[in-house]
């Protein structure tokens, strides 16, 4: 497998950066990453996925090498431009996979075009990232709030370091030792950032699982997170109408969700949120994963098996029609 870095210029002169495999004889799988990461966050599973798919990995606006145009940091603009991108580079139907906020964009594509014949949703925050309800979820307390605070201060200009020092997970440390641990690890993080400003953050003793959240953060615009904080990303979207209009086969990959004593939902969406989704999308299948939000990084083998399985399901549905 070989990935080629390319760029697409939209009709209104914005850049969508993407990476494409060289196996043109396979069905296309467009992958849309989560907030705060980028297209290359799927590199660990790309080789195995490319055995069955021609991969196109895109950077969302405000991430990676795509345009950092604040006017585009909303569901409609990103979804509309990716539909233009899809219809320009291919004449046929494709599979679309979206993780987290990328899953919201994938839903928009499937709902507003006929280009998507196979939708794969990796733990998207449906009914949990918009409206008053969003304040009860981890992303709002963590990345969204940190972005908001960062934008409204002028003491620190390194967002990666600022996020490390202000992330919500510090609240999980014992209160009597929290500040001591935070200051010590903060010193290590600052030392790494000063020595390696262009590299993904590495901090000794910090769990590798949590460091995954820093992949791509160097090229992330905090104003993207601000739009989740103030709810402008969702552009007053009626998600019930959006999901009801999805007609293609859909796989929903649900990660583990826990609810803290204070009511904070640690996960993308609750089981009640998911029930709304399954009532609205007709041809949907749900698979559960005993892991955190990043299924493709925490459970790569299971993730690959599930994605590949959508091809089998697609063929099965076609056979039924014959």
C-alpha positions as CSV (number, residue, x, y, z in Angstrom):
1,X,0.0,0.0,0.0
2,X,1.2,3.5,-0.9
3,X,-0.6,6.7,0.2
4,X,-0.4,9.7,-2.1
5,X,-1.0,13.2,-0.6
6,X,-3.3,15.3,-2.8
7,X,-5.3,18.5,-2.5
8,X,-8.7,19.4,-3.9
9,X,-9.7,23.0,-4.5
10,X,-13.5,23.6,-4.0
11,X,-15.6,25.9,-6.2
12,X,-15.2,28.7,-3.6
13,X,-11.4,28.3,-3.5
14,X,-11.0,26.3,-0.2
15,X,-8.5,23.4,0.1
16,X,-9.5,19.9,1.1
17,X,-6.3,18.0,1.8
18,X,-6.4,14.2,1.5
19,X,-4.4,11.0,1.2
20,X,-5.3,8.3,-1.3
21,X,-4.1,4.7,-1.7
22,X,-2.8,3.5,-5.1
23,X,-5.2,0.5,-5.4
24,X,-7.7,1.9,-7.8
25,X,-9.4,-1.4,-8.5
26,X,-11.1,-1.5,-5.0
27,X,-14.4,0.1,-3.9
28,X,-13.8,3.6,-2.4
29,X,-13.9,4.2,1.3
30,X,-13.8,7.9,2.4
31,X,-12.7,8.3,6.0
32,X,-13.5,11.5,7.9
33,X,-11.5,11.8,11.2
34,X,-12.6,13.2,14.6
35,X,-12.1,16.6,16.0
36,X,-8.6,17.5,17.1
37,X,-6.9,14.7,15.0
38,X,-6.3,14.5,11.2
39,X,-6.4,12.1,8.3
40,X,-3.2,10.2,9.2
41,X,-4.8,9.1,12.5
42,X,-6.0,6.1,10.5
43,X,-2.6,5.0,9.3
44,X,-2.4,2.1,11.7
45,X,-5.4,0.5,10.2
46,X,-5.0,1.8,6.6
47,X,-2.8,-1.1,5.4
48,X,-5.3,-3.8,6.4
49,X,-8.3,-1.7,5.2
50,X,-6.6,-1.2,1.8
51,X,-6.8,-4.9,1.1
52,X,-10.6,-4.4,0.5
53,X,-11.0,-0.7,-0.1
54,X,-9.5,2.1,-2.1
55,X,-8.9,4.6,0.7
56,X,-9.4,8.3,0.7
57,X,-8.5,10.0,4.0
58,X,-9.5,13.6,4.3
59,X,-8.4,16.4,6.6
60,X,-11.5,18.4,7.9
61,X,-11.4,22.1,7.7
62,X,-9.4,23.5,10.6
63,X,-7.3,20.4,10.8
64,X,-4.1,19.2,9.1
65,X,-3.4,20.7,5.7
66,X,-6.9,21.6,4.8
67,X,-8.1,25.3,4.8
68,X,-8.2,26.9,8.2
69,X,-11.2,29.0,7.3
70,X,-13.4,29.7,10.3
71,X,-16.5,30.3,8.1
72,X,-16.3,26.6,7.2
73,X,-16.3,25.3,10.7
74,X,-19.9,24.0,10.6
75,X,-21.7,20.8,9.6
76,X,-23.3,22.2,6.5
77,X,-20.2,23.9,4.9
78,X,-18.0,20.9,5.6
79,X,-20.6,18.4,4.4
80,X,-21.5,20.4,1.3
81,X,-17.9,20.7,0.2
82,X,-17.2,17.0,0.8
83,X,-20.2,16.2,-1.4
84,X,-18.7,18.4,-4.1
85,X,-15.3,16.6,-3.6
86,X,-16.9,13.1,-3.9
87,X,-18.9,14.0,-7.0
88,X,-15.8,15.4,-8.6
89,X,-13.4,12.6,-8.0
90,X,-15.8,9.7,-8.7
91,X,-18.9,8.9,-10.7
92,X,-19.9,5.9,-8.6
93,X,-21.3,5.2,-5.1
94,X,-18.8,5.0,-2.2
95,X,-18.6,4.0,1.4
96,X,-18.2,6.8,3.9
97,X,-16.8,6.3,7.4
98,X,-16.8,9.1,10.0
99,X,-15.4,9.1,13.5
100,X,-16.9,11.3,16.2
101,X,-17.5,14.8,14.7
102,X,-16.5,13.2,11.4
103,X,-19.5,10.9,11.9
104,X,-21.8,13.9,12.0
105,X,-20.3,15.0,8.7
106,X,-20.7,11.5,7.3
107,X,-24.4,11.6,8.2
108,X,-24.9,14.9,6.4
109,X,-23.3,13.4,3.3
110,X,-25.5,10.3,3.4
111,X,-28.6,12.4,4.0
112,X,-28.0,15.0,1.4
113,X,-26.6,13.1,-1.6
114,X,-26.9,9.8,-3.4
115,X,-23.1,9.3,-3.5
116,X,-23.0,7.3,-0.2
117,X,-24.2,3.7,-0.5
118,X,-22.6,2.4,2.7
119,X,-22.4,4.5,5.8
120,X,-20.1,3.6,8.8
121,X,-20.4,5.6,11.9
122,X,-17.6,5.3,14.5
123,X,-19.1,6.5,17.8
124,X,-20.5,9.9,16.6
125,X,-22.0,12.3,19.2
126,X,-25.6,12.3,17.7
127,X,-28.1,14.2,19.9
128,X,-25.3,14.8,22.4
129,X,-23.2,17.6,20.8
130,X,-25.9,20.1,20.1
131,X,-28.4,22.2,22.1
132,X,-28.6,22.5,25.9
133,X,-27.9,18.7,26.2
134,X,-24.3,19.1,25.1
135,X,-23.1,20.6,28.4
136,X,-23.6,17.2,30.1
137,X,-21.1,15.4,27.9
138,X,-17.3,15.0,28.3
139,X,-16.3,16.7,25.0
140,X,-18.0,20.0,26.1
141,X,-16.3,19.9,29.5
142,X,-13.0,19.0,27.9
143,X,-11.9,20.1,24.4
144,X,-14.7,22.5,23.7
145,X,-14.3,24.4,27.0
146,X,-10.5,24.4,26.7
147,X,-10.7,25.9,23.2
148,X,-13.1,28.6,24.5
149,X,-10.8,29.5,27.4
150,X,-7.7,29.4,25.2
151,X,-9.2,31.8,22.7
152,X,-10.1,34.2,25.5
153,X,-6.7,34.4,27.1
154,X,-3.4,36.0,26.0
155,X,-0.8,34.4,28.3
156,X,-0.1,31.1,26.4
157,X,0.2,30.8,22.6
158,X,0.9,27.0,22.5
159,X,-2.5,25.3,22.3
160,X,-1.0,21.8,22.7
161,X,0.6,22.7,26.0
162,X,-2.4,24.7,27.1
163,X,-4.7,21.8,26.4
164,X,-2.5,19.4,28.3
165,X,-2.5,21.6,31.4
166,X,-6.3,22.3,31.2
167,X,-7.8,19.0,30.0
168,X,-10.7,17.8,32.1
169,X,-9.1,14.5,33.0
170,X,-7.1,16.2,35.7
171,X,-10.3,16.1,37.7
172,X,-9.9,12.3,37.9
173,X,-6.7,12.6,40.0
174,X,-6.8,12.6,43.8
175,X,-7.4,16.2,45.0
176,X,-4.7,16.2,47.6
177,X,-2.0,15.2,45.0
178,X,-3.5,16.7,41.8
179,X,-1.6,20.0,41.6
180,X,1.8,18.3,42.4
181,X,1.4,15.7,39.7
182,X,0.0,18.3,37.2
183,X,2.9,20.7,37.8
184,X,5.5,18.0,37.5
185,X,4.1,16.5,34.3
186,X,3.4,20.0,33.0
187,X,7.2,20.7,33.2
188,X,7.9,17.6,31.2
189,X,5.3,18.5,28.6
190,X,6.6,22.1,28.3
191,X,10.2,20.8,27.9
192,X,9.1,18.4,25.1
193,X,7.1,21.2,23.3
194,X,10.1,23.5,23.4
195,X,12.4,20.9,22.0
196,X,10.0,19.3,19.6
197,X,7.3,21.9,18.6
198,X,6.4,20.0,15.4
199,X,6.0,16.6,16.9
200,X,3.1,14.9,18.6
201,X,3.3,15.4,22.4
202,X,5.0,12.8,24.5
203,X,5.0,12.9,28.3
204,X,6.7,10.2,30.4
205,X,4.2,8.4,32.7
206,X,1.2,9.8,30.9
207,X,-1.0,6.9,29.6
208,X,-0.4,6.2,25.9
209,X,-4.2,5.9,25.4
210,X,-4.6,9.5,26.5
211,X,-1.7,10.7,24.3
212,X,-3.6,9.5,21.3
213,X,-5.8,12.6,21.7
214,X,-2.8,14.8,20.8
215,X,-2.2,13.2,17.4
216,X,-2.9,16.0,15.0
217,X,-3.4,18.7,17.6
218,X,-0.4,20.7,16.2
219,X,-2.4,21.5,13.1
220,X,-5.8,22.0,14.9
221,X,-7.5,25.4,15.0
222,X,-9.1,25.9,18.5
223,X,-11.9,28.0,16.8
224,X,-13.2,24.7,15.5
225,X,-13.7,23.6,19.1
226,X,-15.2,27.0,19.9
227,X,-18.0,26.2,17.5
228,X,-18.9,23.1,19.5
229,X,-18.7,25.2,22.6
230,X,-21.2,27.8,21.3
231,X,-23.2,25.2,19.2
232,X,-22.6,27.0,15.9
233,X,-21.0,23.9,14.4
234,X,-24.4,22.2,14.1
235,X,-25.9,25.2,12.2
236,X,-29.4,24.6,13.7
237,X,-29.6,21.2,12.1
238,X,-32.7,19.1,12.7
239,X,-31.0,15.8,13.4
240,X,-34.2,13.9,13.4
241,X,-34.9,15.0,9.8
242,X,-31.3,14.5,8.8
243,X,-31.1,10.9,10.0
244,X,-34.6,10.0,8.7
245,X,-33.3,10.9,5.2
246,X,-30.5,8.3,5.3
247,X,-31.5,5.4,3.1
248,X,-28.3,3.5,2.7
249,X,-27.0,0.6,4.8
250,X,-25.5,1.9,8.0
251,X,-23.2,0.4,10.6
252,X,-23.1,2.2,14.0
253,X,-20.0,1.3,16.0
254,X,-20.8,2.1,19.6
255,X,-18.0,2.6,22.2
256,X,-18.3,2.2,25.9
257,X,-20.1,5.0,27.8
258,X,-20.1,5.6,31.5
259,X,-22.0,8.2,33.5
260,X,-20.2,9.8,36.5
261,X,-21.8,10.5,39.9
262,X,-22.2,14.1,38.9
263,X,-24.1,13.1,35.8
264,X,-21.3,13.8,33.3
265,X,-21.5,11.4,30.3
266,X,-18.1,10.1,29.6
267,X,-18.6,9.0,26.0
268,X,-20.0,10.2,22.7
269,X,-23.6,9.3,23.4
270,X,-25.9,7.4,25.8
271,X,-28.0,4.3,25.0
272,X,-31.0,6.6,24.9
273,X,-29.3,8.8,22.3
274,X,-28.6,5.6,20.3
275,X,-32.2,4.5,20.5
276,X,-33.2,7.7,18.8
277,X,-30.6,7.0,16.1
278,X,-31.8,3.5,15.5
279,X,-35.5,4.6,15.3
280,X,-34.6,7.1,12.6
281,X,-32.2,5.3,10.3
282,X,-34.0,2.4,8.7
283,X,-31.2,0.1,7.5
284,X,-29.0,0.3,10.5
285,X,-26.9,-2.3,12.4
286,X,-25.2,-1.6,15.8
287,X,-22.0,-3.2,17.0
288,X,-20.7,-2.6,20.5
289,X,-17.0,-2.2,21.5
290,X,-15.7,-2.5,25.0
291,X,-13.3,0.4,24.7
292,X,-13.0,4.2,24.7
293,X,-14.0,6.6,22.0
294,X,-11.2,5.8,19.5
295,X,-12.3,2.4,18.4
296,X,-9.9,2.2,15.5
297,X,-6.9,2.9,17.8
298,X,-8.0,0.9,20.8
299,X,-9.5,-2.1,19.1
300,X,-7.9,-2.1,15.6
301,X,-8.5,-5.8,14.7
302,X,-12.1,-5.7,15.7
303,X,-12.6,-2.3,13.9
304,X,-11.1,-3.7,10.7
305,X,-13.3,-6.8,10.8
306,X,-16.4,-4.7,11.3
307,X,-15.6,-2.3,8.4
308,X,-14.8,-5.2,6.1
309,X,-18.1,-6.8,7.2
310,X,-20.0,-4.0,5.6
311,X,-19.0,-5.2,2.2
312,X,-20.4,-8.6,3.0
313,X,-23.6,-7.1,4.2
314,X,-23.8,-4.9,1.1
315,X,-23.6,-7.9,-1.1
316,X,-26.1,-9.8,1.0
317,X,-28.7,-6.9,0.6
318,X,-28.1,-6.8,-3.1
319,X,-28.7,-10.6,-3.4
320,X,-32.0,-10.2,-1.6
321,X,-33.1,-7.7,-4.3
322,X,-32.4,-10.0,-7.1
